[in-house]
Amino acid sequence: MGSGIAEVAAKAGSTVVLRSRKQESADAMVAALGTSLAKQVSRGKLDEAEAEAVNGRVSATADLEALADCDMVIESVVEDLDVKKQLFVELDRIVKHGAILATNTSTLPVVEMAVETARPERVVGVHFFNPAAAMSLVEIVRTLLSSDETVAEAVAFAEACGKGPVVVEDRAGFIVNALLFPYLNNAVRMLENRTASRDDIDAAMKGGCGFPMGPLALLDLVGLDTSVAILDALYVEFRDPNYAVVPLLRRMVAAGQLGRKSGVGFYDYAK
Ligand SMILES: NC(=O)c1ccc[n+]([C@@H]2O[C@H](COP(=O)([O-])OP(=O)(O)OC[C@H]3O[C@@H](n4cnc5c(N)ncnc54)[C@H](O)[C@@H]3O)[C@@H](O)[C@H]2O)c1
């Protein structure tokens, strides 16, 4: 998600510092951005000069201190509240006073990250969808402590990125994932119960509901580990059995079958 958000922001004209824990992975993300832009040029969707300009606005670093002068930082690390809270402590120390510190979390309580900082009024959720370049929605998550100015600036940023933002209160899953994940989880339950095959479950929801992708293919795209983290956070908040992770999903994660990112999930991507 991090590299996708970097692409969207750079295309919108922002100067982007893409930070990863390892320089090689930050460099790899910038290289992947270059490949994505080159594809868009070859398909006639972007002209060459524009692609070069976008590339030139993105730099890669492993150093958190390199974010010091940013006006807005959007973290998109693993969906783990302790990891994110620790990152907010460090970002608050490093990033200039007044800058917005945002999270791309799918479900975690944004206010718990905000209170780790000395600027909770400048903390919001800026939740992009996957793939960030293609999906038009951004959920702007307002916590009990976010200021109106911060929410308005986050909305303006999303609009400048060509997205259609919606504003939502800080509840697990916000709008989309709170509604979507019971459906995805129940699709896995159906597969586990042998109600229908993988291909028939996906074909049914595409053909019957007009969805562009079936639920099992969508879980592979989201990442099964990320999906389990999202469901766990929803379950902790609402205690609704529809959010209780179906055993097959948890076992697949234990087996390293994480979907597209690992090469195998409900589908085999190595073939
Ligand atoms: N996958 C999706 O469809 C999707 C959509 C919207 C938002 N998100 C959110 O984006 C965030 C990242 O999800 P993703 O799907 O890109 O996950 P991912 O597994 O592809 O990437 C997670 C990144 O976090 C890094 N990371 C792991 N442990 C870390 C640690 N201890 N400290 C710092 N960095 C660490 C990893 O190196 C990796 O670069 C999550 O908050 C997720 O909820 C995901």
The ligand as an ORCA input file, in Angstrom:
! r2SCAN-3c Opt
* xyz 0 1
  N      -3.808     -4.695      1.768
  C      -4.823     -3.868      1.604
  O      -5.709     -4.117      0.767
  C      -4.913     -2.595      2.403
  C      -5.817     -1.609      1.984
  C      -5.894     -0.406      2.709
  C      -5.097     -0.220      3.828
  N      -4.224     -1.213      4.211
  C      -3.408     -0.960      5.404
  O      -2.101     -0.628      4.978
  C      -1.156     -1.045      5.980
  C      -0.125     -1.940      5.337
  O      -0.790     -3.029      4.742
  P      -0.205     -3.783      3.449
  O      -1.307     -4.606      2.899
  O       0.521     -2.832      2.583
  O       0.815     -4.774      4.191
  P       2.182     -5.410      3.683
  O       2.370     -6.649      4.505
  O       2.212     -5.507      2.198
  O       3.233     -4.291      4.102
  C       3.495     -3.990      5.448
  C       4.780     -3.212      5.523
  O       5.065     -3.011      6.923
  C       6.415     -3.307      7.134
  N       6.586     -3.752      8.522
  C       6.343     -4.987      9.018
  N       6.640     -5.033     10.335
  C       7.074     -3.792     10.662
  C       7.556     -3.200     11.847
  N       7.628     -3.914     12.979
  N       7.933     -1.899     11.822
  C       7.846     -1.186     10.673
  N       7.424     -1.701      9.501
  C       7.030     -2.975      9.502
  C       6.764     -4.398      6.147
  O       8.160     -4.432      5.910
  C       5.976     -3.941      4.916
  O       6.721     -3.008      4.167
  C      -1.963     -1.737      7.074
  O      -2.248     -0.804      8.091
  C      -3.239     -2.143      6.326
  O      -4.339     -2.294      7.188
  C      -4.100     -2.375      3.518
*
